[in-house]
Amino acid sequence: MSESICDTSKRQRGIAPGTLWPSLWAFEDNLIAYGYRPNTVKNNLFVPRHFVVWLDKSKIAPDKIRDSTINRFIHHRCQCPSERRGRSDLYPSARNLRNLFRFVRFLTESCIIPVSVLPVTPPAKPVDERILIFLDWLRRHRGIAESTLITYRLRMERLLAALGPDPAVYDAGLIRRIILEESKVCPSRVKSMTSVLRGYLKFLVANGACRPGLEHAIPTIAHWRLSALPRYLVSSDVEKLISSCDLSTQIGIRDRAILLLLARLGLRASDIRMIRLDDIDWEGGTLRVCGKGRREVRLPLPQDAGDALLTYLNEGRPNADYDRVFLRSNAPYRPIDRHTLISNLVKRALMRAGITDAPSKGANLLRHSAATAWLRGGATLDAIGTVLRHRSASTTAHYAKVDIPSLQKVAQPWPGDLPC
């Protein structure tokens, strides 16, 4: 290496290198290869460098490093030549421990220290086999997303404890008692509990494990679906939102491409996260989207959204070996793996654009805004439902509430205005 962040006499301030110093250089190369910026590399190397020096002063050979060695280093009172001399609370911080464990994993993977030194994670809580079978059935037959299955698993743990081990003895009285008890414990959760229980009972019926029709014993929970008005932005605010991206940065180029796909096609955050490179048909001008329930559809790619997507791929996307289109902006560059990151992106764009009265601040805000604009532009509800991939026409009809001019044409006069 021509010039190492570690290998400078001014930074060492008299520190002796030690046995693992070449490994520290290799770790630095590893961080640079992952795309970390120089300042980030320097910060990530401070604790590993201190660890190497401490090992040398403690006369501990690499093959003698154990879990107890790591624990001693974490809690030792620092006497090493450093600008932070005497800080006994330096290493228990979350960031320093993360940097230390990253270096220890690197040494382990390089076969420099024993594998047994890797930080031990606590064993996961065992999951009931019945839950695992049910979740696998939902995954294969219903196309439920993994994030939703996590919620299902948590609900099922409570339900199975109340239902008992034998599905053959389940009856309507037991089902109703469980739901009523849940409504007393946590009323806000009871709606989702009924959905999970209904799905589990249907699964049992399909496998002949309980009597048919038992799912009808679940009491109905009051819920006025689609009773509120859709939350949307007017078209001028949507354009202001898109224009707020700084195209001189890679993050701004990426964010603009995402906002345009959300605003022009009404995509969900999960749709954005799952787009792959081969989903884009540049010659046909279409985008393949696989949404809820593994429903796949090809949508026309608008010109501005396509241009923004091409600019991101050519100028803003990090050079990483992933087939997902949108990647994180910070090293190590990985695909965006959580829906909340897309929603946070929209929230930051609202702040940049100075829109303080937005009815919501998530990715669905632009989906609702797109549907509302299409309806006011003359599109039919059927066409809107096709683009948004709604399973039920009643879901699309929800947007008719905001089409005030059309509603005025069919509105009946208020009885109080009629003569007696």
N, C-alpha and C positions, 0 to 999 in steps of 0.2 A: 504494500500500500504506500502510495507516495506521500500522503500527509494524513495522519490519523488524528482524530479528535483526542484519543488517549495519549498518544506518543508525543507530547510536547513538554519540555522541561519546565516551562512556566506554570503549566497547570498542575504538574506533579508536586512542586514545592518541596523537593527532597524526598519524595516517597520512593522506596525501593520497589522494583517491579514485581518480584515474586514469581513462583512457579507457573501460575495460571495466566501470566500477562499475555502470552501469545493467544490464549483462548479468548481473552478480552478483546483483542484485535479482531479475531474471527467473529465474535458476537457483534462488534460494531459493523463489520461487513454485512452480517445477516440483517441488521436493522436497516441499513442503507438499501439492501436489496429489496426489502419489503416496502420501500418508498417513504420511510420516515424522513422528515426534514432535518437539517443539521442541528437546529436548536433542540428538537425533540430527541435526536440521537444523543446529544450531549447530556440532557436531563436523564435519559434512560440509563446512561452509563455511570452516573455518579455513585449509586449504591453498589452495583457490581464491582466497580473499581475499589471502593472501600472494602468490600468483602474479600477481594483478592489480597489487598494489603493486610487485612486483619488475619487471614489465614497464614500469610508469610510470617507475621510477627508472633503468631501463636504456635508456630512450628507444626502446623497441621498439613500433612500431605494430601493431595487430591483423593487418593484411594482410601483415605481414612475419614473422609467426610461422611457424617451420618445426620439423621434428623436432629439429634441432640446438638450437633455442631451448628446447624442453622438456627436453632432456638437460642444457643449461647450468643451467637452474633447479633441476633435481633434485640436481645435485652442487655447487651454489654454497654458499659459506660465508655463512650468514645474517648480514646486518648491518641488517636491517629493524627498525623500532621494534616490538618484540614482547617478551613475557615469556620467549621462548625464544631470545634473542639469542646468537649464537655457536655454535649447534648445527649442526655440519657433517653430522651423521648423521640429521637430522630427517626428510628426505623419502624416502630409499630404503626406509623401512618399507613393508610390503605394504599396510597400511591407508591411509597417506598417498598412496601411488601410486594406489591405487584411487579415492580421492576426487579426485585431480588429473585422472586420465583420464576420470572421469565428467564433470567440468566441461569438459574439452577436447572430448569428444564432444558435449556440449550446445552449445558454441560452434560446432562444425562443423555440426551439424544446423540451427542458427539462421542459417547462412551468414554468420557474423561473421568466422571465420578459414578458411583454405583446407582443403579436404577432405583433402589430402595429409598434414595434421598428425596425423590419427588414429593411435593406436598401432598399429603393424604387427604382426600375429600371424604366427608362423612358418608356412610352408606345410605343409599336412597331408601325411603320408606317402602316396604314391600306392598305391592298392589294386589288386591284380590283377583284371582284368575278369572272370576265371572266378569269383572269390570273390563279386563283386558280383552276377553272374547267379544264383549258387547262393543267396545270401542273399535275393534278390528272390523266388526260387521258394519258399523257406521262408516268407517273409512272406505271400505270396499263397495258397499251397496248404496250409500247415500252421498258419498263424496264430501263428507264433513271435513273442514279445514283442521289442521293440527292445533291451531290456537283455540278453536272451539272445543276440540276433544279434551283439552286440559280442563276447561270449565266443566264439561260433562263428567270427567273423572272425579273431580272434587264433589260434585253433587251426588254422584253415585255412591261414594263412600258413606255419606250420611243416609241415603235411602236404603242401602243394603243392610245397614245396622238396624234400621227400623223394620224392614220387610221380613228379615229372617232368611235362613239358608234354603228352605224348600219352596220353590215356586208353585208346587202343586197345591199348597194349602192357602195360597193367596185368595182373598175374597174381597167383595166390594166394601165391606165394613172396614177392613184393615186399610185399604187404599184411602178411603175418605178420612180415617182417623189420622193417618200420617200427614196428609195435606193440611188438615185443620190444625194439627200441632205445629207444623212448620209456619203457618200463618201467624201463630202467636209468638214464635221465636223471632222470626225475621220476615215481616210482611213484604219488604221490597224484593225478597229472593224467592217468594213462593211461586211467582209466575214462571220463572225459569225451572224451578223444581218440578212443576207439573209437566212442562215440555219434556224434560229428561225422563221422568217416570212414564209418560205416555209412550215415548220411543222405546224404553226398555220393555214395557209390557207387550208392545207390538213385536219386538224381537223374540220374546219368550213364546208368544203365540205362533210366530212363524216357525219356531223350532219345536212346537208341540210340548213345551214345558209347563204351560199353564192354560187355564180354561179360556176359550175364545171370548172376545167382547169385553174382557175385564178392563180394558183401557177406557171404556165408556163410563166407568164408575168414578173416574177422576172428576171432582167438582169443578165447575167453571169459575174462573177468577175474573172479576170485573176488569175489563181492559178495553177502552174505547180506541181501537186502532185507527190511525190516520185521522184523528179528530182535530189536530192542530193544522195550521197553515204550513206549507213548505217553507223552509228557511232558505232564502236566496239573496243574491246580490243583483242589482241592476247591471245592465250591460256595460255602462260606463265605468262602474267600479271594478268589474271583472277585467276590463282592458287596463285600468290603472294598476291593478294587482300584477298583471303579466309584465307591464312596462317597468315595474319596480326592480326587476332583476338586473344585477350589474354584469353585463356581458363581457367585461374585461377580466373576469375571474372564472375559473373552472366551475366553482359552485354556482355562480349566477347562470352560466350556460346550462348546467344540469337542471336547476330549479325552473328556468323558463320552459324547457322542454316538458317537464312534468306538469307544470301549471297549464300549458296549452293542451296537453292530452286530457287533463281533468276537465278543462273548460269547454273544449271542442267536442269531445266524445262522451263526456259524462262518465268517465271511468271511476271505479272505486280505488281506494288506496291499495287493496290487495291485488287489483288488476295491474297497477303500475309496478308493484313489487315483483310480479311474476313474469313480466314481459321478457322474452328471450330474443337473441339476435336473429334467429331463424323465423321468428313470428312476423317480421317485417318483410312485406313483399314490395320492393321498391319499384319493380316494373308495373305491377298491377295497382300500386298505390293503395294497398290495404294493410290492415293490422289485425293479426289473429289474437283474440282475447279469450282466455279460459277463466271463467269466473266461478261463482258459487255453484256447488254441485257438479263441478267439472263440465259445465256447459260451455262448449266452444263455439265461437262465432267470428266471422271476419267482418270488420268494420272499415268503411272508407277512411283513408288517412287524409285529413285536410292539408292544404298546401302549407300553411304557416306552421302547423304542428310537425309536418314532415320535414320542413326546412330546419326547424329548431332541433329535431331529433338527429338529423344528419350532422348539424353543427356540433352537437354534443359528442357524437361518435367520433368525429374527426378531430375536435379541438379540446373538448372538456372531459372526455372519459379517460380515466387512468389506464395505463397499459397493464391490465391484469388478465389472467387466464380464467375468465368466467364467461359463461354464455348468457348470464343475466345482463340486461341492458344497463340498468341503473345501479351504480356502485356508491358506496360511502365516499365522502370527500376527504377523509383522513386515513392515513396509513395505519395498519395494513389494509389495503383496499379490498373490501369484500362486498358482496351484494347487500343491498338494503334488505334486512331480514325482519323488520317489524313495521306494522301498519302505522304505528304512532309516529314514526319518523316522517312519513308523508304528511300526516296531519300537522306535525310541528312545522314542516316546511311552509304549509299554507298559512299557519299562524304568524310565522315570521314575515311572510310577504304582506299580510294585512298590516302589520306594524310599520313596515317600510313604506307602504302606500298611504299611510295615515288614515286608514279606514277604521274608525273607532266604534261605529255603530253596527258592525256585522252581527247578524242574529246568531251565528255560531262560528267556530274557528277551526273546523276540521276539513278533511278532504271532501266530505259529502256536501259541504256548502257549495262547491263548484259544480257538483253533479246536479243538485237541485236548481242551481242557477241556469245550467244548460237546458234542462227540461223546461223550465219556465220560459226561457227565451224562445225555444223551439215552438212551444204552444202559442205564444203571442205572435210568432212569425207566421202562423198558419198551418203548422204541421198537425197531423191527426194524432189522436191518442194511441192508435195502433202503431203508427210509425215510431212514436216516441218510446213506446213499450218495447218495440223490437230493438232499438238502439241501446236502450238501458237494460235489456235482457230481463224484463220482469216476467215472472211466471204467471202472475195474476193481473187481469185487466183492472181490477179495483185498485191495485197499487199505482198504476199509471193515472187512473182517474183522480187520484189525490191532487195532481197538479192542476186540474181544472178549477180548483178553488181560487187560484190566483188570476184567472182569465176573467177579470171583472166585466169588460165590454160584452163578452159572449154570455156571461151569466145574467146581465141586465136584459138581454133579449128574451130570455126564457123565464125571468122572475115574475111571479104572480103579485098583484097588488096586495098590500097589507090589509087585512080585514077591517081594521079601524078606519081606513080611509074611504071605505065604501059607504054610500048612503043607506040608511035604514029602509 
